[in-house]
Amino acid sequence: MYYVSTRGNSEKVYSATAIKKGIANDGGLFMPERIPEIDTEFLKELMPISYSERAVKILSLFLDDYSADELKHAAEFAYGGNKFDTAPAPVVNLDKFIDVLELWHGPTAAFKDMALQICPTLLSQALVKTNEKGEAFILVATSGDTGKAALEGYKNVPGTRIMVFYPENGVSTVQKLQMATQEGDNVNVCAIKGCFDDAQTGVKNIFANDDIKKALADNGKFFSSANSINWGRLSPQIVYYFSAYCDMVKSGRINLGEKINVCVPTGNFGNIFAGYIAKLMGLPINKFICASNKNNILTDFINTGVYDRNREFHLTMSPSMDILISSNLERYLYLTCGSEKTCEYMNALSKNGVYQIDDNTLKTLQESFCGYYCDEEETANTIKATYDQEGYLSDTHTAVALHSAKKYISDTKDETPMLVVSTASPYKFADNVYFSLTGEKSKNSLKALEDLYNLTKVKIPVPLANIGERKVRFTKSIDKENMAQEVLKNM
Ligand SMILES: *Cc1c(COP(=O)(O)O)cnc(C)c1O
């Protein structure tokens, strides 16, 4: 199957090349030429098998230039061993209407592990498959979780080198420490004085800069990306929607074929878009509830069709969703209204920071998506209410989704079983979770892990348990204008 650019140039590549390059030559994102379809038989086959076997079955529909053995090796390496402290994507029942899909049982305690544990293997296989002699230089902009998960996934992977930029004041203390203490010989981490969008824009500009690309090539290297603009990141995320659905059937929550709703705490629109692809493939999903924090640009977009980034940016307690440019929306636009209009909208976005989709596209959008958001106080109240009433401890991002899901249910009276996607361990944001529960601040962010444990007795994930004792390796912070220079210095 070929992959093409959302911006419509004539480039046509196999998935290995799409994964290797990360982004298309015209600045667009790679998309499969068609979306494969599945039937009930396919779902039945997924029922009895493990997560890693489910991953092979689904990925083989998209990455058809990879052999079955290659995919099996990649999936086993990611999900088959003991990198996850439970099954990789367990579904937990919350109440009469809501089940929670926990995606944070991996090595960095956030959902990014679901893709970033397998993506590096897919990339190193792609290098072999495409006869690539150069080294892949992975450049990452992160709002916190991607950076750590990518560092952990790529550390010491042959043929790769990774550099991560994060907003100095836009990530939690635990997130910062996780990155600053990263081990591995091929890793580098740098803070920038700016917000996530500055980091992301900086990285996109570096990817598009011919001078830097040439300098890199002269050095025997080429750029690749580990952000969800890379198809190698996005495609593994389709798997857990299938897996969750099968587990809900197996547990008797739903009947095979019955529709569910899915609520996703959203930033870059990658996670929810992977779910949308699952729906297009034939997984019985009715509606997606797109949950945002106070940076509610997507809520407005889904309600009005106007995407307007000219607005105040808020730092919230769910920092991985503090985003004003949701890159993967471009893929949705491409699927819905084609590359010509996508180009038009993306050009308007980069020129004026705003675009408006046409009425038909808006209508299609609203058939599958509802937008809800949750402010800081509601997030805190949701963490407390969910713990007090259901005995369930949720992180700040998941709380945004829980609030949105409950609001959707009470607004619409839609009683379709709801799957809420949980994206991080509560311990990753322990200070805000502890404060939400008690109204008291911990002495510092690391003490908060201990305080939260003493209060709830919920187990601290092993990778976060002794984070304060590890050696800090990376402390550099630079102006956002100097990102390109920093890359040149470190390539
Ligand atoms: C990355 C992240 C999100 C947002 O996911 P997108 O794919 O960018 O929409 C939500 N919650 C957490 C904890 C994350 O790390």
The ligand as a Tripos MOL2 file, in Angstrom:
@<TRIPOS>MOLECULE
LIG
   15    15     1     0     0
SMALL
NO_CHARGES

@<TRIPOS>ATOM
      1 C1          0.3020   13.4060   24.6220 C.3       1 LIG1
      2 C2         -0.7090   13.3450   25.7000 C.ar      1 LIG1
      3 C3         -2.0390   13.6960   25.4600 C.ar      1 LIG1
      4 C4         -2.5080   14.2410   24.1220 C.3       1 LIG1
      5 O1         -2.4700   13.2900   23.1100 O.3       1 LIG1
      6 P1         -2.5540   13.7470   21.5740 P.3       1 LIG1
      7 O2         -2.3060   12.5280   20.7990 O.co2     1 LIG1
      8 O3         -1.4740   14.7770   21.4110 O.co2     1 LIG1
      9 O4         -3.9040   14.3300   21.3630 O.co2     1 LIG1
     10 C5         -2.9470   13.5590   26.4930 C.ar      1 LIG1
     11 N1         -2.5600   13.1270   27.7120 N.ar      1 LIG1
     12 C6         -1.2830   12.7880   27.9780 C.ar      1 LIG1
     13 C7         -0.9230   12.3500   29.3560 C.3       1 LIG1
     14 C8         -0.3260   12.8740   26.9800 C.ar      1 LIG1
     15 O5          0.9400   12.5300   27.2490 O.3       1 LIG1
@<TRIPOS>BOND
     1     1     2 1
     2     2     3 ar
     3     2    14 ar
     4     3     4 1
     5     3    10 ar
     6     4     5 1
     7     5     6 1
     8     6     7 2
     9     6     8 1
    10     6     9 1
    11    10    11 ar
    12    11    12 ar
    13    12    13 1
    14    12    14 ar
    15    14    15 1
@<TRIPOS>SUBSTRUCTURE
     1 LIG1         1 GROUP 0 **** ****
